[in-house]
Amino acid sequence: MVNKDMSKVQKLTFSAMVIALYVTVLYFTQSFSFGAYQIRIATALYALSYLFPFLVLPLGIANFIANMLFGGLGILDMCGGCLVGIVTAALIVGIRKMRWSRFLIAVPIVLVPGFGVSAWLSYLLKLPYLPLAASLCIGQAVPSVCGVLLVKVIERTCAGSFRKTREA
């Protein structure tokens, strides 16, 4: 089933499943999702907005919930994470709309969390911004590759369905 063929109820259900998946993945990877390099595998799910643009807001909500449950740095981290999730997913939707290569999905997954999250973490943790941003960008390299691969696998699995949607 493709994005345009989904009813509002199906989109809502799919969004809830993606939010639950994000929180679950973060739960099982939290030992290295909040460290110095923050290899947050769950952010690979932002790539799904390339195929399902309606996931922009749900992915921000997923980040908010995950930071609320596991983050421990308060409302600034929860709201900031939500905003970073929305901006990252929206940029990925933009990449699709511009008909750019899906490999560019990796760029917002690395740069938006890397530079965005550093803005408040450097303040909250009293750490210098640039070294923190560099470490977060390095940590986001793994999820960015996973996100590109996730989209590639889904596109191959559902090749006919997504080809029709992209051409429309």
DSSP file with accessible surface (Angstrom, degrees, kcal/mol):
  #  RESIDUE AA STRUCTURE BP1 BP2  ACC     N-H-->O    O-->H-N    N-H-->O    O-->H-N    TCO  KAPPA ALPHA  PHI   PSI    X-CA   Y-CA   Z-CA
    1    1 A M              0   0  132      0, 0.0     2,-0.3     0, 0.0   161,-0.0   0.000 360.0 360.0 360.0 138.0    0.0    0.0    0.0
    2    2 A V    >>  -     0   0    5      1,-0.1     3,-1.8   159,-0.1     4,-0.6  -0.714 360.0-104.1-107.4 156.4    1.3    3.4   -0.9
    3    3 A N  G >4 S+     0   0   22     48,-0.3     3,-1.3     1,-0.3    -1,-0.1   0.837 119.1  49.7 -42.4 -49.9    1.0    6.7    0.8
    4    4 A K  G 34 S+     0   0  134      1,-0.3    -1,-0.3    -3,-0.0     0, 0.0   0.723 107.9  54.6 -71.2 -20.0   -1.7    8.1   -1.6
    5    5 A D  G <4 S+     0   0  119     -3,-1.8     2,-0.3     2,-0.1    -1,-0.3   0.510  88.1 102.1 -88.6  -4.9   -3.8    5.0   -1.3
    6    6 A M    <<  -     0   0   23     -3,-1.3     2,-0.1    -4,-0.6    -3,-0.0  -0.617  66.5-135.4 -86.3 137.8   -3.9    5.2    2.5
    7    7 A S     >  -     0   0   56     -2,-0.3     4,-2.5     1,-0.1     5,-0.2  -0.309  32.4-101.0 -77.0 170.9   -7.0    6.5    4.3
    8    8 A K  H  > S+     0   0  190      1,-0.2     4,-2.5     2,-0.2     5,-0.2   0.891 125.1  51.3 -61.4 -39.0   -6.7    9.0    7.2
    9    9 A V  H  > S+     0   0  103      2,-0.2     4,-2.7     1,-0.2    -1,-0.2   0.915 109.9  49.1 -65.6 -41.2   -7.3    6.1    9.7
   10   10 A Q  H  > S+     0   0   75      2,-0.2     4,-2.9     1,-0.2    -2,-0.2   0.906 111.8  48.9 -65.5 -40.5   -4.5    4.0    8.0
   11   11 A K  H  X S+     0   0   64     -4,-2.5     4,-2.7     2,-0.2    -2,-0.2   0.910 112.1  48.8 -64.9 -41.1   -2.1    7.0    8.1
   12   12 A L  H  X S+     0   0  126     -4,-2.5     4,-2.4     2,-0.2    -2,-0.2   0.924 113.6  46.6 -63.8 -43.2   -2.9    7.6   11.8
   13   13 A T  H  X S+     0   0   74     -4,-2.7     4,-2.3     2,-0.2    -2,-0.2   0.929 113.3  48.1 -64.5 -45.6   -2.4    4.0   12.6
   14   14 A F  H  X S+     0   0   53     -4,-2.9     4,-2.4     1,-0.2    -2,-0.2   0.917 110.9  52.1 -62.4 -41.3    0.9    3.8   10.6
   15   15 A S  H  X S+     0   0   12     -4,-2.7     4,-2.6     1,-0.2    -2,-0.2   0.920 109.2  49.4 -60.6 -44.3    2.0    7.0   12.4
   16   16 A A  H  X S+     0   0   55     -4,-2.4     4,-2.6     1,-0.2    -1,-0.2   0.892 110.1  51.3 -62.8 -38.8    1.3    5.5   15.8
   17   17 A M  H  X S+     0   0  112     -4,-2.3     4,-2.5     2,-0.2    -1,-0.2   0.904 110.3  48.6 -65.8 -39.1    3.2    2.4   14.8
   18   18 A V  H  X S+     0   0    6     -4,-2.4     4,-2.8     2,-0.2    -2,-0.2   0.913 111.0  50.5 -67.9 -41.1    6.2    4.5   13.7
   19   19 A I  H  X S+     0   0   32     -4,-2.6     4,-2.5     2,-0.2     5,-0.2   0.945 112.6  47.0 -59.7 -46.7    6.1    6.5   17.0
   20   20 A A  H  X S+     0   0   52     -4,-2.6     4,-2.6     1,-0.2    -2,-0.2   0.903 112.2  50.2 -62.7 -39.4    6.0    3.2   18.9
   21   21 A L  H  X S+     0   0   84     -4,-2.5     4,-3.1     2,-0.2     5,-0.3   0.923 109.6  50.9 -65.0 -43.0    8.9    1.8   16.9
   22   22 A Y  H  X S+     0   0    0     -4,-2.8     4,-2.5     2,-0.2    -2,-0.2   0.948 113.4  44.6 -58.3 -49.8   11.0    4.9   17.4
   23   23 A V  H  X S+     0   0   22     -4,-2.5     4,-2.4     1,-0.2    -2,-0.2   0.914 115.0  48.9 -63.9 -40.6   10.5    4.7   21.2
   24   24 A T  H  X S+     0   0   67     -4,-2.6     4,-2.2    -5,-0.2    -2,-0.2   0.934 111.5  47.9 -65.8 -46.1   11.1    1.0   21.3
   25   25 A V  H  X S+     0   0   38     -4,-3.1     4,-1.2     1,-0.2    -1,-0.2   0.928 113.1  49.2 -61.2 -42.6   14.3    1.2   19.2
   26   26 A L  H  X S+     0   0    0     -4,-2.5     4,-0.7    -5,-0.3     3,-0.3   0.900 107.4  55.6 -65.1 -37.6   15.5    4.0   21.5
   27   27 A Y  H >< S+     0   0  122     -4,-2.4     3,-0.7     1,-0.2    -1,-0.2   0.936 111.6  42.7 -58.3 -46.4   14.7    2.0   24.6
   28   28 A F  H 3< S+     0   0  154     -4,-2.2    -1,-0.2     1,-0.2    -2,-0.2   0.652 122.9  38.4 -77.7 -14.6   16.9   -0.9   23.4
   29   29 A T  H >X S+     0   0   20     -4,-1.2     3,-1.7    -3,-0.3     4,-0.9   0.244  79.0 112.2-116.7  13.8   19.7    1.4   22.2
   30   30 A Q  H <X  +     0   0   70     -3,-0.7     4,-0.9    -4,-0.7     3,-0.2   0.760  63.1  73.7 -63.6 -22.0   19.6    4.0   24.9
   31   31 A S  H 34 S+     0   0  107      1,-0.2    -1,-0.3    -4,-0.2    -2,-0.1   0.823 116.6  19.7 -63.0 -27.3   23.0    2.9   26.3
   32   32 A F  H <4 S+     0   0   89     -3,-1.7     7,-1.9     7,-0.1    -1,-0.2   0.344 109.7  79.0-121.8   6.6   24.7    4.5   23.3
   33   33 A S  H  < S+     0   0    0     -4,-0.9     7,-0.2     5,-0.2    -2,-0.2   0.628 102.9  35.5 -85.4 -15.0   21.9    6.9   22.2
   34   34 A F  S  < S+     0   0   58     -4,-0.9    -1,-0.2     5,-0.1    -2,-0.1   0.216  97.0 104.9-122.7  14.2   22.7    9.5   24.9
   35   35 A G  S    S-     0   0   37     -3,-0.2     3,-0.2    -5,-0.1    -3,-0.1   0.036  92.4 -72.0 -84.6-164.4   26.5    9.3   25.1
   36   36 A A  S    S+     0   0   74      1,-0.2   103,-0.1     2,-0.1    -1,-0.0   0.835 136.6  30.7 -61.5 -33.6   29.3   11.5   23.9
   37   37 A Y  S    S-     0   0  123    101,-0.1    -1,-0.2   102,-0.1     3,-0.2   0.505  94.3-147.4-104.2  -5.7   28.6   10.5   20.3
   38   38 A Q        -     0   0   28     -3,-0.2     2,-1.8     1,-0.2    -5,-0.2   0.893  12.5-167.9  38.2  68.6   24.9    9.9   20.6
   39   39 A I        -     0   0   54     -7,-1.9     2,-1.3   -10,-0.1    -1,-0.2  -0.633  10.8-177.4 -82.4  84.0   24.6    7.1   18.1
   40   40 A R    >   -     0   0   15     -2,-1.8     3,-1.9    -3,-0.2     4,-0.3  -0.686  11.8-176.4 -93.5  90.3   20.8    7.3   18.1
   41   41 A I  G >  S+     0   0   46     -2,-1.3     3,-2.3     1,-0.3     4,-0.3   0.822  76.5  71.1 -56.5 -32.2   19.7    4.5   15.7
   42   42 A A  G >  S+     0   0    1      1,-0.3     3,-2.0     2,-0.2    -1,-0.3   0.811  83.8  69.3 -58.2 -28.5   16.1    5.5   16.1
   43   43 A T  G X  S+     0   0    3     -3,-1.9     3,-1.6     1,-0.3     4,-0.3   0.682  79.4  77.5 -68.9 -11.7   16.8    8.7   14.1
   44   44 A A  G X  S+     0   0    8     -3,-2.3     3,-1.6    -4,-0.3    -1,-0.3   0.809  81.4  70.0 -61.7 -26.2   17.2    6.4   11.0
   45   45 A L  G X  S+     0   0   17     -3,-2.0     3,-1.7    -4,-0.3     4,-0.3   0.701  77.4  77.9 -67.3 -17.7   13.4    6.3   11.0
   46   46 A Y  G X  S+     0   0    0     -3,-1.6     3,-1.8     1,-0.3    -1,-0.3   0.832  81.5  69.7 -56.8 -30.0   13.3    9.9    9.9
   47   47 A A  G X> S+     0   0    0     -3,-1.6     3,-2.1    -4,-0.3     4,-0.5   0.760  79.8  75.3 -61.2 -24.6   14.2    8.5    6.5
   48   48 A L  H X> S+     0   0   11     -3,-1.7     4,-2.6     1,-0.3     3,-0.9   0.771  79.7  71.7 -60.3 -23.3   10.7    7.1    6.3
   49   49 A S  H <4 S+     0   0    0     -3,-1.8    -1,-0.3    -4,-0.3    -2,-0.2   0.728  85.3  67.9 -67.7 -16.2    9.3   10.6    5.7
   50   50 A Y  H <4 S+     0   0    0     -3,-2.1    -1,-0.2    -4,-0.2    -2,-0.2   0.890 114.9  26.6 -64.8 -37.8   10.9   10.3    2.2
   51   51 A L  H << S+     0   0    1     -3,-0.9   -48,-0.3    -4,-0.5    -2,-0.2   0.734 134.4  34.7 -94.2 -29.5    8.4    7.6    1.4
   52   52 A F    ><  -     0   0   15     -4,-2.6     3,-2.4    -5,-0.1    -1,-0.2  -0.739  63.8-178.4-130.3  82.9    5.6    8.7    3.7
   53   53 A P  G >  S+     0   0   40      0, 0.0     3,-1.6     0, 0.0    -1,-0.1   0.746  76.7  72.9 -58.9 -22.9    5.6   12.6    4.0
   54   54 A F  G 3  S+     0   0   46      1,-0.3     3,-0.3     2,-0.1    -5,-0.1   0.619  81.7  75.6 -68.0  -7.2    2.7   12.5    6.5
   55   55 A L  G <>  +     0   0    0     -3,-2.4     4,-2.5     1,-0.2    -1,-0.3   0.487  65.3  96.3 -83.2  -0.3    5.2   11.2    9.1
   56   56 A V  H <> S+     0   0   29     -3,-1.6     4,-1.4     1,-0.2    33,-0.2   0.955  91.5  34.9 -55.8 -56.5    6.9   14.6    9.6
   57   57 A L  H  > S+     0   0  102     -3,-0.3     4,-2.5     1,-0.2     3,-0.3   0.935 116.0  54.5 -67.3 -44.8    4.9   15.6   12.7
   58   58 A P  H  > S+     0   0   15      0, 0.0     4,-2.6     0, 0.0    -1,-0.2   0.877 105.9  53.7 -58.6 -33.7    4.7   12.0   14.1
   59   59 A L  H  X S+     0   0    0     -4,-2.5     4,-1.9     2,-0.2    -2,-0.2   0.883 108.8  49.0 -69.7 -34.0    8.5   11.7   14.0
   60   60 A G  H  X S+     0   0    0     -4,-1.4     4,-2.3    -3,-0.3    -1,-0.2   0.925 111.6  49.3 -66.0 -42.1    8.8   14.9   16.0
   61   61 A I  H  X S+     0   0   68     -4,-2.5     4,-2.8     1,-0.2     5,-0.2   0.904 107.6  55.2 -63.0 -39.6    6.3   13.6   18.5
   62   62 A A  H  X S+     0   0    0     -4,-2.6     4,-2.6    -5,-0.2    -1,-0.2   0.919 108.5  47.8 -59.9 -43.1    8.3   10.3   18.7
   63   63 A N  H  X S+     0   0    6     -4,-1.9     4,-2.7     2,-0.2     5,-0.2   0.912 110.9  51.8 -65.3 -40.7   11.4   12.3   19.6
   64   64 A F  H  X S+     0   0   61     -4,-2.3     4,-2.1     2,-0.2    -2,-0.2   0.949 112.4  44.8 -58.9 -49.6    9.5   14.3   22.2
   65   65 A I  H  X S+     0   0   49     -4,-2.8     4,-2.6     1,-0.2     5,-0.2   0.920 113.4  50.3 -62.9 -44.1    8.1   11.1   23.8
   66   66 A A  H  X>S+     0   0    0     -4,-2.6     4,-2.9    -5,-0.2     5,-0.6   0.916 111.9  46.9 -63.0 -42.6   11.5    9.4   23.7
   67   67 A N  I  X>S+     0   0    5     -4,-2.7     4,-1.2     3,-0.2     5,-1.1   0.854 112.0  52.0 -68.0 -32.0   13.3   12.3   25.3
   68   68 A M  I  <5S+     0   0  101     -4,-2.1    -2,-0.2    -5,-0.2    -1,-0.2   0.926 117.8  37.0 -67.5 -42.9   10.5   12.6   27.9
   69   69 A L  I  <5S+     0   0  100     -4,-2.6    -2,-0.2    -5,-0.2    -1,-0.2   0.864 138.6   9.8 -78.0 -38.2   10.9    8.9   28.8
   70   70 A F  I  <5S+     0   0   48     -4,-2.9    -3,-0.2    -5,-0.2    -2,-0.2   0.575 110.3  74.6-120.8 -16.9   14.6    8.4   28.6
   71   71 A G  I  << -     0   0   18     -4,-1.2    -3,-0.2    -5,-0.6    -4,-0.1   0.952  59.8-167.8 -73.2 -52.8   16.3   11.8   28.1
   72   72 A G      < +     0   0   72     -5,-1.1    -4,-0.1    -4,-0.2    -1,-0.1   0.604  55.9 105.9  77.5  10.1   16.2   13.3   31.6
   73   73 A L  S    S-     0   0   68     -6,-0.3     4,-0.5     1,-0.3     3,-0.3   0.270  77.8-123.8-107.8  11.8   17.2   16.8   30.5
   74   74 A G     >  -     0   0   40     -7,-0.2     4,-2.0     1,-0.2    -1,-0.3  -0.212  47.6 -32.9  90.2-170.1   13.8   18.4   30.8
   75   75 A I  H  > S+     0   0  112      1,-0.2     4,-3.0     2,-0.2     5,-0.4   0.810 127.5  59.1 -64.8 -34.7   11.4   20.3   28.7
   76   76 A L  H  > S+     0   0   77     -3,-0.3     4,-2.6     1,-0.2     5,-0.3   0.936 109.6  44.3 -61.0 -43.4   14.0   22.1   26.6
   77   77 A D  H  > S+     0   0   10     -4,-0.5     4,-2.4    -3,-0.3    -2,-0.2   0.896 114.8  49.1 -68.4 -38.8   15.4   18.8   25.5
   78   78 A M  H  X S+     0   0   28     -4,-2.0     4,-2.0     2,-0.2    -2,-0.2   0.956 117.7  38.6 -67.0 -48.8   11.9   17.4   24.8
   79   79 A C  H  X S+     0   0   66     -4,-3.0     4,-2.5     2,-0.2    -2,-0.2   0.901 117.5  50.2 -70.2 -40.4   10.7   20.4   22.8
   80   80 A G  H  X S+     0   0   11     -4,-2.6     4,-2.8    -5,-0.4    -1,-0.2   0.918 110.6  49.7 -63.2 -42.3   14.0   20.9   21.1
   81   81 A G  H  X S+     0   0    1     -4,-2.4     4,-2.6    -5,-0.3    -2,-0.2   0.900 109.7  51.9 -63.0 -38.5   14.1   17.2   20.1
   82   82 A C  H  X S+     0   0   25     -4,-2.0     4,-2.4     2,-0.2    -2,-0.2   0.947 111.5  46.4 -62.1 -46.9   10.6   17.5   18.7
   83   83 A L  H  X S+     0   0  111     -4,-2.5     4,-2.8     1,-0.2     5,-0.2   0.918 111.9  50.8 -63.1 -42.8   11.6   20.5   16.6
   84   84 A V  H  X S+     0   0    9     -4,-2.8     4,-2.7     1,-0.2     5,-0.2   0.919 110.4  50.5 -61.7 -41.5   14.7   18.7   15.4
   85   85 A G  H  X S+     0   0    0     -4,-2.6     4,-2.4    -5,-0.2     5,-0.2   0.928 112.4  46.0 -62.0 -44.2   12.7   15.7   14.4
   86   86 A I  H  X S+     0   0   47     -4,-2.4     4,-2.7     2,-0.2    -2,-0.2   0.936 114.6  46.7 -65.7 -45.9   10.2   17.8   12.5
   87   87 A V  H  X S+     0   0   60     -4,-2.8     4,-2.5     2,-0.2     5,-0.2   0.931 113.5  48.9 -63.8 -44.1   12.8   19.8   10.7
   88   88 A T  H  X S+     0   0    0     -4,-2.7     4,-1.9    -5,-0.2    -2,-0.2   0.954 114.5  44.2 -60.6 -49.7   14.9   16.7    9.8
   89   89 A A  H  X S+     0   0    0     -4,-2.4     4,-2.2    -5,-0.2    -1,-0.2   0.899 112.5  52.8 -64.2 -38.9   11.8   14.9    8.4
   90   90 A A  H  X S+     0   0   46     -4,-2.7     4,-2.3    -5,-0.2    -1,-0.2   0.899 107.8  51.0 -64.9 -39.3   10.6   18.0    6.6
   91   91 A L  H  X S+     0   0   85     -4,-2.5     4,-2.0     2,-0.2    -1,-0.2   0.884 108.5  52.3 -64.6 -35.9   14.0   18.4    4.9
   92   92 A I  H  X S+     0   0    0     -4,-1.9     4,-1.8     2,-0.2    -2,-0.2   0.912 107.9  50.7 -67.2 -39.1   13.8   14.7    3.8
   93   93 A V  H  X S+     0   0   15     -4,-2.2     4,-2.6     1,-0.2    -2,-0.2   0.918 108.6  53.5 -61.9 -40.6   10.4   15.3    2.3
   94   94 A G  H  X S+     0   0   29     -4,-2.3     4,-2.2     1,-0.2    -2,-0.2   0.880 103.6  55.7 -60.9 -38.3   11.9   18.3    0.5
   95   95 A I  H  <>S+     0   0   14     -4,-2.0     5,-2.3     1,-0.2    -1,-0.2   0.917 110.3  45.7 -60.9 -42.1   14.6   16.1   -0.9
   96   96 A R  H ><5S+     0   0   31     -4,-1.8     3,-1.6     1,-0.2    -2,-0.2   0.929 111.2  51.4 -66.3 -45.6   12.0   13.8   -2.4
   97   97 A K  H 3<5S+     0   0  164     -4,-2.6    -2,-0.2     1,-0.3    -1,-0.2   0.840 109.1  50.8 -62.4 -32.9    9.9   16.8   -3.8
   98   98 A M  T 3<5S-     0   0  112     -4,-2.2    -1,-0.3    -5,-0.2    -2,-0.2   0.484 111.8-126.0 -79.7  -4.6   13.0   18.2   -5.5
   99   99 A R  T < 5 +     0   0  153     -3,-1.6    -3,-0.2    -4,-0.2     2,-0.1   0.823  55.3 155.8  60.6  34.6   13.6   14.7   -7.0
  100  100 A W      < -     0   0  127     -5,-2.3    -1,-0.2    -6,-0.2    -2,-0.0  -0.463  53.9 -72.7 -83.0 165.8   17.1   14.6   -5.6
  101  101 A S    >   -     0   0   60      1,-0.2     3,-1.8    -2,-0.1     4,-0.2  -0.237  35.0-128.5 -59.8 140.9   18.9   11.3   -4.9
  102  102 A R  G >  S+     0   0   56      1,-0.3     3,-1.7     2,-0.2     4,-0.3   0.710 104.6  75.3 -64.1 -17.6   17.6    9.4   -1.9
  103  103 A F  G >  S+     0   0  112      1,-0.3     3,-1.2     2,-0.2    -1,-0.3   0.763  81.5  68.9 -67.4 -19.9   21.3    9.2   -0.8
  104  104 A L  G X  S+     0   0   70     -3,-1.8     3,-1.2     1,-0.3    -1,-0.3   0.606  74.7  86.3 -73.3  -9.7   20.9   12.9    0.3
  105  105 A I  G <> S+     0   0    0     -3,-1.7     4,-1.4     1,-0.3    -1,-0.3   0.851  79.7  65.1 -54.8 -32.5   18.6   11.7    3.0
  106  106 A A  H <> S+     0   0   23     -3,-1.2     4,-1.8    -4,-0.3    -1,-0.3   0.832  89.5  66.6 -62.0 -31.9   21.8   11.1    5.1
  107  107 A V  H <> S+     0   0   70     -3,-1.2     4,-3.0    -4,-0.2     3,-0.4   0.952 104.4  38.2 -63.0 -55.2   22.6   14.9    5.1
  108  108 A P  H  > S+     0   0    9      0, 0.0     4,-1.6     0, 0.0    -1,-0.2   0.874 112.5  59.1 -65.8 -29.9   19.7   16.2    7.2
  109  109 A I  H  < S+     0   0    0     -4,-1.4    -2,-0.2     1,-0.2     5,-0.2   0.855 116.7  34.1 -66.3 -29.8   19.9   13.1    9.5
  110  110 A V  H  X S+     0   0   28     -4,-1.8     4,-1.6    -3,-0.4    -1,-0.2   0.928 125.1  37.8 -84.8 -51.2   23.5   14.0   10.3
  111  111 A L  H  X>S+     0   0   76     -4,-3.0     4,-2.9    -5,-0.2     5,-0.5   0.883 110.9  51.9 -78.1 -41.1   23.4   17.8   10.3
  112  112 A V  H  X5S+     0   0   25     -4,-1.6     4,-2.7    -5,-0.3     5,-0.5   0.976 119.4  34.6 -66.4 -52.4   20.1   18.8   11.8
  113  113 A P  H  >>S+     0   0   10      0, 0.0     4,-1.7     0, 0.0     5,-0.6   0.916 118.7  55.0 -64.7 -38.4   20.5   16.7   15.0
  114  114 A G  H  X5S+     0   0    0     -4,-1.6     4,-0.6     1,-0.2    22,-0.2   0.943 122.8  23.8 -59.5 -50.2   24.2   17.3   15.1
  115  115 A F  H  X5S+     0   0   89     -4,-2.9     4,-0.7    -5,-0.1    -1,-0.2   0.819 125.8  50.5 -87.2 -31.6   24.0   21.1   15.0
  116  116 A G  H >X<S+     0   0   23     -4,-2.7     3,-1.0    -5,-0.5     4,-0.7   0.963 111.1  44.1 -72.1 -52.3   20.5   21.5   16.4
  117  117 A V  H >X5S+     0   0   18     -4,-1.7     4,-2.5    -5,-0.5     3,-0.6   0.874 107.7  61.7 -62.9 -34.4   20.8   19.3   19.5
  118  118 A S  H 3X<S+     0   0    0     -4,-0.6     4,-2.3    -5,-0.6     5,-0.3   0.796  90.6  70.4 -61.0 -28.4   24.2   20.8   20.3
  119  119 A A  H <X S+     0   0   56     -3,-1.0     4,-0.6    -4,-0.7    -1,-0.2   0.920 113.7  23.1 -59.0 -46.0   22.6   24.2   20.7
  120  120 A W  H <X S+     0   0   29     -4,-0.7     4,-3.1    -3,-0.6     5,-0.2   0.803 119.4  59.2 -93.5 -28.1   20.8   23.4   23.9
  121  121 A L  H  X S+     0   0    3     -4,-2.5     4,-3.0     1,-0.2     6,-0.3   0.902 103.6  53.0 -65.3 -37.2   23.0   20.5   25.1
  122  122 A S  H  X>S+     0   0   21     -4,-2.3     5,-1.4    -5,-0.2     4,-0.6   0.896 114.3  43.7 -63.7 -35.6   26.0   22.8   25.1
  123  123 A Y  H  <5S+     0   0  162     -4,-0.6     3,-0.3    -5,-0.3    -2,-0.2   0.949 118.3  42.5 -71.1 -49.6   24.0   25.2   27.3
  124  124 A L  H  <5S+     0   0   58     -4,-3.1    -2,-0.2     1,-0.2    -3,-0.2   0.874 124.5  35.0 -66.6 -39.8   22.6   22.6   29.6
  125  125 A L  H  <5S-     0   0   83     -4,-3.0    -1,-0.2    -5,-0.2    -2,-0.2   0.435 104.0-125.8 -95.1  -2.9   25.8   20.6   30.0
  126  126 A K  T  <5 +     0   0  173     -4,-0.6    -3,-0.2    -3,-0.3    -4,-0.1   0.926  61.2 141.6  55.5  50.8   28.1   23.6   29.9
  127  127 A L      < -     0   0   81     -5,-1.4    -1,-0.2    -6,-0.3    -2,-0.1  -0.881  61.3 -91.4-117.9 152.1   30.2   22.2   27.1
  128  128 A P     >  -     0   0   87      0, 0.0     4,-1.6     0, 0.0     5,-0.2  -0.399  34.7-133.9 -65.3 138.2   31.7   24.0   24.1
  129  129 A Y  H  > S+     0   0   82      1,-0.2     4,-3.1     2,-0.2     5,-0.2   0.920  94.4  50.0 -61.3 -54.3   29.3   24.1   21.1
  130  130 A L  H  > S+     0   0  123      1,-0.2     4,-2.7     2,-0.2     5,-0.2   0.920 111.9  45.0 -62.5 -46.1   31.6   23.1   18.2
  131  131 A P  H  > S+     0   0   81      0, 0.0     4,-2.3     0, 0.0    -1,-0.2   0.916 116.1  49.0 -63.0 -36.4   33.3   20.0   19.8
  132  132 A L  H  X S+     0   0   20     -4,-1.6     4,-2.5     2,-0.2    -2,-0.2   0.933 111.4  48.8 -66.1 -44.3   29.8   18.9   20.9
  133  133 A A  H  X S+     0   0    1     -4,-3.1     4,-2.6     1,-0.2     5,-0.2   0.910 110.7  51.5 -61.3 -41.6   28.3   19.4   17.5
  134  134 A A  H  X S+     0   0   52     -4,-2.7     4,-2.4    -5,-0.2    -1,-0.2   0.928 110.8  47.2 -62.1 -44.1   31.2   17.5   15.9
  135  135 A S  H  X S+     0   0   19     -4,-2.3     4,-2.3     1,-0.2    -2,-0.2   0.898 112.8  48.9 -67.1 -37.1   30.8   14.6   18.2
  136  136 A L  H  X S+     0   0    4     -4,-2.5     4,-1.8   -22,-0.2    -1,-0.2   0.897 110.6  50.7 -69.3 -38.1   27.0   14.5   17.6
  137  137 A C  H  X S+     0   0   20     -4,-2.6     4,-0.5     2,-0.2    -2,-0.2   0.916 110.4  49.7 -64.2 -40.7   27.5   14.7   13.8
  138  138 A I  H >< S+     0   0  106     -4,-2.4     3,-1.3     1,-0.2     4,-0.5   0.932 110.7  50.4 -61.9 -44.1   29.9   11.8   14.0
  139  139 A G  H >< S+     0   0    2     -4,-2.3     3,-0.6     1,-0.3    -1,-0.2   0.838 105.7  56.4 -63.9 -31.2   27.4    9.8   16.0
  140  140 A Q  H 3X S+     0   0    7     -4,-1.8     4,-2.0     1,-0.2    -1,-0.3   0.574  84.6  84.4 -79.5  -7.0   24.6   10.5   13.5
  141  141 A A  H <X S+     0   0   44     -3,-1.3     4,-1.9    -4,-0.5    -1,-0.2   0.917  89.3  50.0 -61.1 -42.8   26.7    9.0   10.7
  142  142 A V  H <> S+     0   0   70     -3,-0.6     4,-2.4    -4,-0.5     5,-0.2   0.962 111.8  45.5 -64.6 -51.1   25.5    5.5   11.5
  143  143 A P  H  > S+     0   0    0      0, 0.0     4,-2.6     0, 0.0    -1,-0.2   0.862 109.9  56.9 -61.3 -32.0   21.8    6.3   11.7
  144  144 A S  H  X S+     0   0    7     -4,-2.0     4,-2.1     2,-0.2    -2,-0.2   0.930 109.0  44.6 -65.9 -41.7   22.0    8.3    8.5
  145  145 A V  H  X S+     0   0   84     -4,-1.9     4,-2.6     1,-0.2     5,-0.2   0.927 113.2  51.5 -66.1 -42.4   23.4    5.3    6.6
  146  146 A C  H  X S+     0   0   50     -4,-2.4     4,-2.5     1,-0.2    -2,-0.2   0.895 108.8  52.0 -61.0 -38.7   20.8    3.0    8.2
  147  147 A G  H  X S+     0   0    0     -4,-2.6     4,-2.2     2,-0.2    -1,-0.2   0.922 109.6  47.7 -64.6 -44.2   18.1    5.5    7.1
  148  148 A V  H  X S+     0   0   12     -4,-2.1     4,-2.5     1,-0.2    -2,-0.2   0.934 113.9  47.9 -62.0 -44.8   19.2    5.5    3.5
  149  149 A L  H  X S+     0   0   93     -4,-2.6     4,-2.7     2,-0.2     5,-0.2   0.891 108.3  55.5 -64.1 -38.1   19.4    1.7    3.5
  150  150 A L  H  X S+     0   0   55     -4,-2.5     4,-2.5     2,-0.2     5,-0.2   0.945 110.6  44.3 -59.8 -46.5   15.9    1.5    5.0
  151  151 A V  H  X S+     0   0    0     -4,-2.2     4,-2.9     1,-0.2     5,-0.2   0.926 112.8  52.2 -64.7 -42.5   14.4    3.6    2.2
  152  152 A K  H  X S+     0   0   53     -4,-2.5     4,-2.3     1,-0.2    -2,-0.2   0.923 111.3  46.4 -60.8 -45.0   16.3    1.6   -0.4
  153  153 A V  H  X S+     0   0   88     -4,-2.7     4,-2.6     2,-0.2    -1,-0.2   0.928 113.7  47.9 -64.7 -44.5   15.1   -1.7    1.0
  154  154 A I  H  X S+     0   0   38     -4,-2.5     4,-2.4    -5,-0.2    -2,-0.2   0.925 111.7  50.5 -64.9 -41.9   11.5   -0.5    1.2
  155  155 A E  H  < S+     0   0   21     -4,-2.9     7,-0.2    -5,-0.2    -1,-0.2   0.908 113.1  45.9 -61.9 -41.7   11.6    0.9   -2.3
  156  156 A R  H >< S+     0   0  176     -4,-2.3     3,-1.1    -5,-0.2    -1,-0.2   0.898 112.6  50.4 -67.0 -40.0   12.9   -2.4   -3.7
  157  157 A T  H 3< S+     0   0  109     -4,-2.6    -2,-0.2     1,-0.3    -1,-0.2   0.885 125.1  27.9 -65.5 -38.4   10.4   -4.4   -1.8
  158  158 A C  T 3X S+     0   0   48     -4,-2.4     4,-2.2    -5,-0.2     5,-0.3  -0.217  81.7 146.9-114.6  40.0    7.5   -2.3   -3.0
  159  159 A A  H <>  +     0   0   32     -3,-1.1     4,-2.0     1,-0.2     5,-0.2   0.865  69.2  45.8 -50.3 -50.5    9.1   -1.3   -6.3
  160  160 A G  H  > S+     0   0   35      1,-0.2     4,-1.8     2,-0.2    -1,-0.2   0.925 113.2  49.3 -63.3 -42.6    6.0   -1.1   -8.4
  161  161 A S  H  > S+     0   0   46     -3,-0.3     4,-1.4     1,-0.2    -1,-0.2   0.927 115.1  41.7 -65.4 -46.2    3.9    0.8   -5.9
  162  162 A F  H  X S+     0   0    7     -4,-2.2     4,-2.5    -7,-0.2     5,-0.2   0.823 109.2  58.9 -75.2 -30.4    6.5    3.5   -5.1
  163  163 A R  H  X S+     0   0  144     -4,-2.0     4,-1.9    -5,-0.3    -1,-0.2   0.941 106.4  48.9 -62.2 -43.4    7.5    3.9   -8.8
  164  164 A K  H  X S+     0   0  155     -4,-1.8     4,-1.0    -5,-0.2    -1,-0.2   0.910 112.1  49.1 -61.3 -41.2    3.9    4.8   -9.6
  165  165 A T  H  < S+     0   0   18     -4,-1.4     3,-0.3     1,-0.2    -1,-0.2   0.909 110.3  49.4 -67.3 -42.7    3.8    7.3   -6.8
  166  166 A R  H  < S+     0   0   63     -4,-2.5    -1,-0.2     1,-0.2    -2,-0.2   0.852 110.6  50.2 -66.1 -35.5    7.0    9.1   -7.7
  167  167 A E  H  <        0   0  139     -4,-1.9    -1,-0.2    -5,-0.2    -2,-0.2   0.740 360.0 360.0 -75.6 -21.8    6.0    9.5  -11.3
  168  168 A A     <        0   0   83     -4,-1.0    -3,-0.0    -3,-0.3    -4,-0.0  -0.197 360.0 360.0 -74.8 360.0    2.6   11.0  -10.4
